[in-house]
């Protein structure tokens, strides 16, 4: 079937990130409703109506979503997105609307927000009038372009029409007037949030202000965790490493990840209990003794979280129902055993949209004290387009730390994209950590994960001194190899090891070397 020319052009341009204008009958309206809402996400539906007196051959609905709210799957439309600005265009079968006719499309949203600044075929979705002739269009895709511990940089797309410049507002106050499409605000305290809107202006007047965007300076840290800390995994199973009661974890570890929760029979849900084999090896270690040991670690100032997944883990969160089941089951286990949070270690793939919904749901139940960590494989953090990286960015506002497994990896490209670095040295650790540090995660959300010594991994085992050199390179720019990051990251969060049990088997050399070195970092 041949496609009408106007729709063919619109589709081609949409693929290039630009949507061709569709002829308007000056009477289109687009009404939004949340069909369902489960707290961490929702199903939204737009109804597009031709309220004019002549037929239309196509429609385009565009809107902004507030920071922390994202679009997942969608239907009965085509989607292009740029930051928090989303544009839906008709499919072949629902673009033509006679006067009075309507059609619908829908999508899943993650997060608490709803569409803002909605326009259909360039006009207000409610059927209002266009802005005063000659006034520039409202700047779109206003976004946080970068942060440091003392500054926030925002950017936006150039407004349509004749533009003299842009005014950046905080509330009703004009903070900056610029001619370009970005602005930086300095002199802020660490972990400070500010909200900004942007308007374009010329000699005729000023556009409507954009959707607000909120930026937060670096330096936010999880409550009750040190600025730089050491994480270790504790085995809830038996293998050649030393078996340990949880209370026997060496004092050098600040955060203990209990490996692992297992998939329950209910889709998305997880279950946990002391492994029978481990219980037998420890002379009858019970769930109640484990709970007492969690409390004992709390008494020593430590945090204990539940790790979900592992190499053999088959936990799957692929829809809204399983996301709810995951959140509710983890919350119940936390309440029963005293866990402080959850670690996502799904080495067989994950759905970033629904896992993001699950973690936001859990955060809503637990509150800001919830610790959320992730342990992706190296390949999972090569690109922001990967599911793990997408999840990390999606939940950046509630994420504690990502401790990537810099082992069992072979060779990988670093952030310079210039060469492949082989595992097992300072270059590999720093060049790959740099990918996360330069592509959206705050330094306090990035840690390096390495094996605790012989037996802990099939490749990438390094001496603890290599780990401390990598941390020095990232935090201070010293002790680097041939690769040097483009800047230093004094807030780099720390290190993780697989595992506490293997470290004990190898004489505790990892913890006894790395933990005191973390205390020397800036």
MARLO-21537 format. One record per residue (C-alpha): x, y, z. Coordinates in nm, 3 decimals, padded with zeros to 5 digits. Example, Ala and Ser with C-alpha at 12.3 -4.5 7.8 and 13.67 -1.06 7.14 Angstrom:
<recs>
> X/Y/Z
> 01.230/-00.450/00.780
> 01.367/-00.106/00.714
</recs>
This chain:
<recs>
> X/Y/Z
> 00.000/00.000/00.000
> 00.138/00.340/-00.091
> 00.161/00.591/00.191
> 00.027/00.948/00.140
> 00.321/01.174/00.064
> 00.272/01.404/00.364
> 00.280/01.109/00.602
> 00.580/00.954/00.429
> 00.777/01.277/00.473
> 00.665/01.310/00.833
> 00.776/00.954/00.909
> 01.116/00.998/00.745
> 01.182/01.322/00.929
> 01.066/01.170/01.257
> 01.335/00.906/01.221
> 01.588/01.186/01.183
> 01.467/01.356/01.501
> 01.262/01.623/01.319
> 00.887/01.610/01.269
> 00.741/01.766/00.957
> 00.453/02.005/01.021
> 00.113/01.857/00.941
> -00.156/02.071/00.784
> -00.394/02.190/01.052
> -00.766/02.244/01.031
> -00.734/02.488/01.324
> -00.979/02.287/01.530
> -00.781/01.989/01.656
> -00.790/01.900/02.024
> -00.604/01.634/02.222
> -00.739/01.524/02.560
> -00.527/01.321/02.803
> -00.643/01.082/03.074
> -00.465/00.833/03.301
> -00.648/00.508/03.240
> -00.480/00.346/03.540
> -00.219/00.443/03.799
> -00.027/00.198/04.021
> 00.189/00.449/04.208
> 00.523/00.404/04.037
> 00.374/00.414/03.688
> 00.057/00.457/03.489
> -00.117/00.400/03.157
> -00.199/00.717/02.965
> -00.435/00.772/02.672
> -00.476/01.067/02.437
> -00.791/01.124/02.234
> -00.726/01.338/01.925
> -01.040/01.505/01.786
> -01.089/01.707/01.468
> -01.307/01.988/01.591
> -01.273/02.187/01.268
> -01.490/02.199/00.959
> -01.246/02.037/00.714
> -01.073/01.698/00.715
> -00.714/01.659/00.836
> -00.461/01.419/00.685
> -00.246/01.365/00.992
> -00.178/01.471/01.351
> 00.114/01.536/01.582
> 00.084/01.552/01.960
> 00.384/01.676/02.158
> 00.436/01.742/02.526
> 00.694/01.752/02.803
> 00.723/01.523/03.104
> 00.873/01.645/03.431
> 01.214/01.517/03.543
> 01.191/01.161/03.676
> 00.896/01.067/03.452
> 00.958/00.863/03.138
> 00.771/00.698/02.851
> 00.783/00.321/02.809
> 00.592/00.115/02.555
> 00.329/00.282/02.334
> 00.069/00.192/02.073
> -00.135/00.337/01.783
> 00.125/00.611/01.722
> 00.490/00.669/01.631
> 00.719/00.826/01.890
> 01.029/01.044/01.878
> 01.180/01.180/02.199
> 01.443/01.439/02.283
> 01.516/01.454/02.653
> 01.188/01.509/02.834
> 01.008/01.629/02.516
> 00.801/01.360/02.341
> 00.630/01.378/02.001
> 00.368/01.124/01.892
> 00.254/01.115/01.527
> -00.022/00.915/01.365
> 00.014/00.571/01.210
> -00.098/00.503/00.852
> -00.436/00.382/00.965
> -00.543/00.662/01.203
> -00.411/00.986/01.057
> -00.708/01.099/00.851
> -00.987/01.250/01.058
> -01.312/01.387/00.919
> -01.473/01.684/01.097
> -01.595/01.565/01.435
> -01.402/01.236/01.416
> -01.152/01.123/01.679
> -00.889/00.857/01.741
> -00.680/00.746/02.037
> -00.326/00.636/02.118
> -00.169/00.527/02.443
> 00.154/00.464/02.628
> 00.294/00.358/02.963
> 00.458/00.618/03.186
> 00.702/00.559/03.472
> 00.718/00.811/03.755
> 00.466/01.045/03.916
> 00.429/01.314/03.647
> 00.180/01.382/03.367
> 00.211/01.549/03.023
> 00.274/01.925/03.030
> 00.274/02.198/02.762
> 00.071/01.980/02.526
> 00.030/02.088/02.163
> -00.150/01.920/01.874
> -00.040/02.013/01.521
> 00.136/02.314/01.673
> -00.165/02.453/01.861
> -00.270/02.419/02.223
> -00.419/02.074/02.289
> -00.724/02.231/02.451
> -00.805/02.415/02.131
> -00.673/02.752/02.249
> -00.530/03.018/02.022
> -00.170/03.031/01.908
> 00.067/03.282/02.070
> 00.067/03.645/01.958
> 00.191/03.662/01.597
> 00.564/03.730/01.581
> 00.645/03.604/01.931
> 00.897/03.316/01.936
> 00.789/02.964/02.017
> 00.840/02.820/02.365
> 01.183/02.657/02.407
> 01.148/02.278/02.414
> 01.352/01.996/02.567
> 01.479/02.203/02.857
> 01.718/01.968/03.033
> 02.002/01.941/03.281
> 02.314/01.933/03.064
> 02.567/01.891/03.343
> 02.636/01.932/03.713
> 02.931/01.969/03.944
> 02.937/01.996/04.322
> 02.884/02.373/04.286
> 02.708/02.432/03.953
> 02.416/02.331/03.732
> 02.415/02.371/03.354
> 02.087/02.358/03.164
> 02.031/02.345/02.790
> 01.734/02.363/02.556
> 01.639/02.340/02.189
> 01.637/02.661/01.986
> 01.290/02.815/01.977
> 01.101/02.859/01.653
> 01.054/03.201/01.496
> 01.274/03.508/01.524
> 01.467/03.493/01.851
> 01.670/03.774/02.008
> 01.764/03.576/02.318
> 01.647/03.364/02.609
> 01.562/03.440/02.969
> 01.614/03.176/03.235
> 01.383/03.203/03.535
> 01.388/03.059/03.884
> 01.036/03.115/04.001
> 00.949/03.470/03.890
> 01.310/03.594/03.898
> 01.522/03.623/03.583
> 01.856/03.456/03.663
> 02.021/03.488/03.323
> 01.970/03.640/02.979
> 02.164/03.463/02.703
> 02.172/03.439/02.325
> 02.275/03.074/02.312
> 02.087/02.763/02.417
> 02.251/02.690/02.752
> 02.326/02.859/03.082
> 02.541/02.766/03.383
> 02.463/02.866/03.741
> 02.761/02.848/03.977
> 02.830/02.910/04.344
> 02.579/02.653/04.465
> 02.627/02.423/04.762
> 02.675/02.049/04.714
> 02.356/01.846/04.680
> 02.144/02.155/04.612
> 01.835/02.137/04.387
> 01.715/02.426/04.172
> 01.425/02.447/03.923
> 01.443/02.660/03.609
> 01.216/02.761/03.321
> 01.321/02.923/02.993
> 01.145/03.173/02.766
> 01.249/03.308/02.425
> 01.202/03.675/02.341
> 01.231/03.927/02.057
> 01.114/04.281/01.988
> 00.752/04.166/01.970
> 00.740/03.995/02.306
> 00.827/03.690/02.514
> 00.716/03.332/02.463
> 00.542/03.124/02.723
> 00.784/02.974/02.971
> 00.900/02.618/02.922
> 00.827/02.324/03.144
> 01.037/02.349/03.459
> 01.350/02.135/03.489
> 01.512/02.052/03.822
> 01.885/02.001/03.859
> 02.081/01.888/04.163
> 02.447/01.960/04.225
> 02.678/01.666/04.288
> 02.772/01.557/04.636
> 02.447/01.389/04.741
> 02.518/01.079/04.941
> 02.311/00.805/05.090
> 02.237/00.875/05.454
> 02.449/00.679/05.702
> 02.703/00.564/05.441
> 03.057/00.705/05.436
> 03.164/00.938/05.155
> 03.385/00.656/05.023
> 03.289/00.303/05.123
> 03.365/-00.064/05.063
> 03.096/-00.310/04.955
> 03.129/-00.687/04.972
> 02.902/-00.976/04.874
> 02.823/-01.245/05.132
> 02.745/-01.598/05.008
> 02.408/-01.746/05.097
> 02.526/-02.072/04.941
> 02.815/-02.313/04.957
> 03.112/-02.311/04.718
> 03.488/-02.356/04.762
> 03.518/-02.023/04.948
> 03.499/-02.003/05.328
> 03.147/-02.024/05.470
> 03.066/-01.745/05.714
> 02.789/-01.644/05.946
> 02.681/-01.293/05.856
> 02.807/-01.165/06.192
> 03.157/-01.286/06.099
> 03.192/-01.033/05.817
> 03.519/-00.839/05.874
> 03.481/-00.488/06.006
> 03.641/-00.326/05.700
> 03.317/-00.367/05.500
> 03.069/-00.081/05.517
> 02.794/-00.232/05.299
> 02.717/-00.605/05.284
> 02.518/-00.741/04.989
> 02.358/-01.075/05.069
> 02.365/-01.299/04.762
> 02.102/-01.385/04.653
> 01.722/-01.357/04.660
> 01.556/-01.614/04.435
> 01.262/-01.599/04.197
> 00.928/-01.691/04.354
> 00.644/-01.867/04.172
> 00.459/-01.534/04.136
> 00.590/-01.341/03.831
> 00.840/-01.075/03.939
> 00.831/-01.167/04.306
> 01.137/-01.284/04.498
> 01.187/-01.497/04.806
> 01.468/-01.532/05.060
> 01.581/-01.761/05.341
> 01.907/-01.907/05.466
> 02.023/-02.165/05.212
> 01.984/-02.520/05.355
> 02.332/-02.618/05.236
> 02.487/-02.316/05.406
> 02.284/-02.377/05.720
> 02.418/-02.732/05.737
> 02.779/-02.622/05.673
> 02.754/-02.373/05.960
> 02.612/-02.625/06.203
> 02.247/-02.529/06.174
> 02.238/-02.157/06.088
> 01.872/-02.050/06.106
> 01.669/-01.763/05.966
> 01.628/-01.623/06.316
> 02.005/-01.634/06.372
> 02.054/-01.459/06.039
> 01.809/-01.185/06.144
> 01.999/-01.142/06.469
> 02.322/-01.112/06.273
> 02.171/-00.838/06.052
> 02.089/-00.650/06.373
> 02.443/-00.713/06.499
> 02.591/-00.560/06.183
> 02.360/-00.262/06.227
> 02.498/-00.226/06.577
> 02.846/-00.204/06.426
> 02.733/00.078/06.194
> 02.706/-00.141/05.883
> 02.433/-00.160/05.619
> 02.298/-00.488/05.481
> 02.112/-00.516/05.151
> 01.952/-00.802/04.958
> 02.104/-00.880/04.618
> 01.866/-01.004/04.349
> 01.987/-01.219/04.064
> 02.342/-01.340/04.019
> 02.476/-01.548/03.733
> 02.205/-01.811/03.772
> 01.926/-01.574/03.875
> 01.604/-01.586/03.674
> 01.406/-01.301/03.825
> 01.206/-01.133/03.548
> 01.026/-00.798/03.577
> 00.873/-00.736/03.236
> 00.533/-00.578/03.296
> 00.344/-00.361/03.542
> 00.210/-00.654/03.742
> 00.550/-00.816/03.791
> 00.697/-00.476/03.883
> 00.442/-00.444/04.161
> 00.508/-00.802/04.273
> 00.882/-00.735/04.285
> 00.844/-00.420/04.495
> 00.597/-00.575/04.737
> 00.799/-00.894/04.785
> 01.127/-00.708/04.843
> 00.954/-00.476/05.089
> 00.816/-00.773/05.281
> 01.159/-00.939/05.299
> 01.319/-00.613/05.413
> 01.064/-00.582/05.690
> 01.113/-00.943/05.803
> 01.493/-00.961/05.796
> 01.596/-00.599/05.851
> 01.758/-00.534/05.513
> 01.840/-00.171/05.430
> 01.791/-00.193/05.056
> 01.826/-00.393/04.738
> 02.100/-00.471/04.487
> 02.013/-00.545/04.123
> 02.251/-00.809/03.985
> 02.048/-00.953/03.696
> 02.314/-01.092/03.466
> 02.061/-01.240/03.223
> 01.903/-00.911/03.117
> 01.644/-00.670/03.252
> 01.367/-00.440/03.134
> 01.468/-00.086/03.238
> 01.114/00.052/03.218
> 00.949/-00.199/03.447
> 01.245/-00.251/03.679
> 01.252/00.128/03.713
> 00.883/00.120/03.804
> 00.948/-00.154/04.059
> 01.231/00.036/04.227
> 01.033/00.360/04.241
> 00.742/00.170/04.391
> 00.977/00.023/04.653
> 01.123/00.367/04.723
> 00.772/00.505/04.775
> 00.704/00.229/05.028
> 01.035/00.253/05.218
> 01.127/00.619/05.186
> 01.455/00.804/05.134
> 01.652/00.566/05.355
> 01.629/00.294/05.088
> 01.967/00.190/04.950
> 01.960/00.092/04.581
> 02.272/-00.050/04.422
> 02.341/-00.217/04.088
> 02.609/-00.467/03.984
> 02.611/-00.476/03.603
> 02.863/-00.667/03.398
> 03.113/-00.454/03.207
> 02.936/-00.507/02.874
> 02.614/-00.371/03.028
> 02.772/-00.028/03.086
> 02.941/00.025/02.750
> 02.663/00.252/02.622
> 02.376/00.458/02.763
> 02.156/00.269/02.517
> 02.207/-00.056/02.709
> 01.930/-00.168/02.940
> 02.137/-00.151/03.260
> 02.275/00.194/03.184
> 01.928/00.312/03.087
> 01.793/00.186/03.420
> 02.070/00.363/03.613
> 01.993/00.694/03.441
> 01.619/00.639/03.476
> 01.646/00.608/03.856
> 01.941/00.844/03.901
> 01.751/01.053/04.154
> 01.706/00.755/04.390
> 02.011/00.543/04.296
> 02.284/00.498/04.557
> 02.569/00.345/04.358
> 02.660/00.131/04.056
> 02.951/-00.103/04.124
> 03.028/-00.253/03.782
> 03.199/-00.592/03.769
> 03.533/-00.505/03.608
> 03.623/-00.870/03.562
> 03.529/-01.175/03.350
> 03.522/-00.920/03.067
> 03.802/-00.979/02.816
> 03.877/-00.652/02.633
> 03.644/-00.350/02.614
> 03.643/00.002/02.474
> 03.702/00.282/02.724
> 03.548/00.627/02.733
> 03.806/00.754/02.483
> 03.664/00.507/02.227
> 04.018/00.492/02.091
> 04.119/00.139/02.176
> 04.016/-00.180/02.348
> 04.161/-00.223/02.696
> 04.234/-00.568/02.831
> 04.106/-00.654/03.179
> 04.326/-00.694/03.482
> 04.502/-00.355/03.506
> 04.458/00.010/03.602
> 04.385/00.118/03.244
> 04.089/-00.118/03.214
> 03.931/-00.007/03.542
> 03.974/00.367/03.487
> 03.891/00.377/03.115
> 03.566/00.186/03.168
> 03.463/00.364/03.487
> 03.510/00.684/03.289
> 03.222/00.582/03.058
> 02.977/00.606/03.347
> 03.137/00.919/03.493
> 03.119/01.106/03.162
> 02.772/00.988/03.057
> 02.529/01.094/03.324
> 02.604/00.930/03.658
> 02.738/01.140/03.943
> 03.082/01.039/04.075
> 02.925/00.950/04.410
> 02.712/00.695/04.220
> 03.010/00.511/04.068
> 03.226/00.246/04.235
> 03.472/-00.008/04.095
> 03.404/-00.379/04.139
> 03.690/-00.633/04.144
> 03.745/-00.994/04.255
> 03.883/-01.052/04.604
> 04.161/-01.278/04.479
> 04.230/-01.622/04.331
> 03.918/-01.834/04.285
> 03.678/-01.540/04.290
> 03.661/-01.491/03.912
> 03.774/-01.649/03.588
> 03.952/-01.335/03.469
> 04.035/-00.982/03.576
> 04.177/-01.073/03.917
> 04.418/-00.798/04.028
> 04.629/-00.724/04.332
> 04.454/-00.489/04.581
> 04.722/-00.229/04.502
> 04.588/-00.209/04.145
> 04.246/-00.121/04.288
> 04.390/00.155/04.506
> 04.591/00.291/04.211
> 04.274/00.303/04.000
> 04.093/00.490/04.276
> 04.382/00.737/04.301
> 04.374/00.790/03.925
> 04.002/00.861/03.924
> 03.994/01.074/04.240
> 04.329/01.256/04.219
> 04.478/01.198/03.874
> 04.774/01.009/04.025
> 04.897/00.650/03.986
> 04.730/00.624/03.645
> 04.842/00.391/03.371
> 04.874/00.506/03.009
> 04.505/00.605/03.009
> 04.425/00.930/03.187
> 04.061/01.035/03.242
> 03.962/01.378/03.107
> 03.918/01.510/03.462
> 03.937/01.394/03.823
> 03.640/01.268/04.026
> 03.708/01.334/04.395
> 03.361/01.208/04.488
> 03.415/00.861/04.337
> 03.218/00.644/04.578
> 03.449/00.352/04.645
> 03.495/-00.015/04.566
> 03.310/-00.346/04.567
> 03.445/-00.697/04.579
> 03.318/-01.040/04.491
> 03.327/-01.156/04.755
> 03.366/-01.131/05.132
> 03.391/-01.509/05.150
> 03.666/-01.522/04.888
> 03.848/-01.236/05.061
> 03.845/-01.429/05.389
> 03.966/-01.738/05.201
> 04.260/-01.533/05.067
> 04.361/-01.377/05.398
> 04.147/-01.058/05.386
> 04.404/-00.884/05.167
> 04.145/-00.697/04.960
> 03.956/-00.540/05.249
> 04.265/-00.470/05.457
> 04.426/-00.283/05.166
> 04.133/-00.108/04.998
> 03.925/-00.003/05.300
> 04.193/00.209/05.471
> 04.290/00.359/05.136
> 03.933/00.479/05.081
> 03.971/00.688/05.396
> 04.260/00.877/05.233
> 04.064/00.988/04.925
> 03.954/01.352/04.900
</recs>
